[in-house]
Amino acid sequence: MKRQTFLLLIGLIGLLSAHAQTEIGADYRYNFGRSFSQHAIGGSLENFSGRNSWTVGISYNFSKIHPPALGLHAGYRYSFSPGTSGNFLLGFNTSISFEKSGGANATRITPSLEAGYHHTFNNFGKGAFVTPTLGAGYSFRPGGGNEREADDEALFNVRVMTGYRF
């Protein structure tokens, strides 16, 4: 399963690299809810085609409540009001975390909607960028069972991505 996920991620990166504009960056995300709090740091690759962009990435998730985990994320964004150096965006993102809980492997899926601002420092040319976003989503473990359902909950997230645009 992990090998298939890795090959899928490599394929998505290759597919996304075919577009005209590409951004590579560092990513920080903080997810929080009623009883949920998680930080994630990692890297992302984002590609733009007009007002549409696709992103994929890998992260390391850590928390006081949940065990550390390796995570993958993918998403889509649509940009509004193109300005000379930035624009507002709306999109969705799905994160998948591979945790070890109680000695057993567990998967956590977190789909979310996000809104933010994409700022480039060189009028959408080559150069640095920063993208802060706010989002809302739902975190759950697939499968059944009462202990899994008790771990499911709505959450909010804050994300900042910064890097370089090619």
Secondary structure, 3 states (H helix, E strand, C coil): CHHHHHHHHHHHHHHHCCCCEEEEEEEEEEEEECCCEEEEEEEEEEEEECCEEEEEEEEEEECCCCCCEEEEEEEEEEEECCCCCEEEEEEEEEEEEEEEECCEEEEEEEEEEEEEEEEECCCCCCEEEEEEEEEEEEEECCCCCHHHHHCCEEEEEEEEEEEEEC
